[in-house]
Every structure is written in C-alpha cells, then in structure tokens.
C-alpha cells in the first residue's frame, strides 16, 4: 500500500491494483480532468459514504500524488475523517 510519503503520514491509502484500475479509467478519458476527487456522497447510520470523481484542483484542496495519480479532497475532510482508504 502507498501510505507513507517521505516519513509523513499520507491522507490516502491506495493499493497498486486500485491505482492501475484508476489509471485505466483516466487513460480512456483524456479530455476530462486527470485528478481523482474523493468527496462525501452521503451520511448514514454506518457513517459517511464517499464518492469518487474526476475534477479540477480547488484552492482549499489537499493533493497527494500516489503512483502518478493526483488524489484530491477538501481539507476539512482530513480534519473530520483522517486517512481515507480507496480500494477497487
């Protein structure tokens, strides 16, 4: 898993199989933004449901490059939820 960046704890935990699959999606959509946004899609009794989408980087975003893929999310999500595992 990609969870350490020069001794600093990373926000996103993503395995190689997942980054390979995401890269395949990005390659099929070269006209779309090439950043993968993680966002809260809803809340329920079991906690948050997260969604993924291609998006532009915004001023209040955290950006981490994992295996050549920029993962982005709003800063408040890190403060609220901490590390987020993305798995396909």
Secondary structure, 3 states (H helix, E strand, C coil): CEEEECCEEEEEEECHHHHHHHHHHHHHCCCCCCEEEEEEEEEECCEEEEEEEEECCCCCEEEEEECCEEEEEEHHHHHHHCCEEECC
